[in-house]
Amino acid sequence: MAKVLCVLYDDPADGYPTSYARDDLPVIDHYPGGQTTPTPGAVDFTPGQLLGSVSGELGLRRFLEEAGHTLVVTSDKDGAGSVFDRELPDADVVISQPFWPAYLTPERIAAARNLKLAITAGIGSDHVDIDAAIAHGVTVAEVTYSNSISVAEHVVMMTLSLVRNYLPSHRVVLDGGWNVADCVARSYDLEGMHVGTVAAGRIGLAVLRRLAPFDVRLHYTDRHRLPREVEDELGLTFHESTEAMVPHCDVVTINAPLHPETEGLFGDKLLATMKRGAYLINTARARIVDRDAVDRALREGQLAGYAGDVWFPQPAPADHPWRTMPHHGMTPHISGSSLSAQARYAAGTREILESWLAGRPIRDEYLIVQGGALAGTGAHSYSANG
């Protein structure tokens, strides 16, 4: 029998919901490109419920315990003596979300003597040390595409919020004011601007498709160039590198995974080559940008705005400079954890567990590491040092 250790974020401050704003969710059975949504044998939850917090348990408890397995769910993942560290040594499976990541460092992987499978409930497995997982033969899987469109929608929202100066204008209303000049002094139209994405995979391409109707000029850079018909359809300009693209753009959105080639990419040097007054959106991973360089660029006016929902570490400490820097639109890491997305990544987590527990192959598109090497989606999107 397996021990499954699941790390989820805390319940709402006023308790686990007893009712929800909506009664149902739209039914989605496939993603753009044709990949089907998760297909577990069954689910023990109602789509639209809060599944990503501790009490939601990703809807897994009944399924696992009725089969004789052990499920431990906690939000306590950091610091000496955390529940995660205490339960890890004999865990067979670790499940974590990018929004409240349980960092599987080389030291933790070495201490987890029984660990065989690390599942990301969502997408983005950089909280797992890929090289250590490869060295120790740990399979790493994520629920590919489950929340890609959720993140893409968040990118579009943040882009418009910054360019149109929405958040400060909303604050004027909350504070009882009505100074129109204060609101519009930093408000522009998105129409006609040049918008570029760093990476045009599932999320990046979805962002481009959603922004095209705004009559913007679209740019992208990616290690894998898109088909010519897609470039022609959306009017895309391809650039060989991020460095070559960003000087042309009024808005840059980062949609790349974190790996050695992207870590620290947006530092003082690259930010200085961007148009003065450009906007930077980062819903990918915080360490793709230099924390303090972004703060400086905003205070000095090189950037007109920065928005995103990824921080390092997560949760971010109270004194993190991004909480107080000017002209930002930061949120907690929520872009991929809408209730709609949770229904998909909870179902996908169960699908992965069903396959692994039964000794069946895990979907190739869910795999990041298997058999001591990058595999499936991981071989396409990640890089390893070993």
Protein Blocks (a to p, Z undefined) as FASTA:
>chain_A
ZZdddddddddfkbpafbdfbfbdcddfbdehiiacdddfbdcbdehiafkbmklnnomm
mmmmmnopacdddfblgdehiaklmmmmmpfbdcddfklcccddfklmmmmmmbmbdcde
dehjklpcfklmmmnopacdddehklmmmmmmmmmmmmmmmmnommmmmmmmmnopacfk
lmmmmgccfehpacddehjafklmmmmmmmmmnopacddddfbdcdfklmmmnopacdfb
fklmmmmpfbdcdfbdcdfklgoklgfklmmmpcehiacddfkbfklpcfklmmmmmmno
magbdcdjbdcdddddfklmklmmghiabdcdfklmcfklmmmmmmmmmmmmmmmmnopa
cdfklpmbgghiaehjllmmmccfZZ
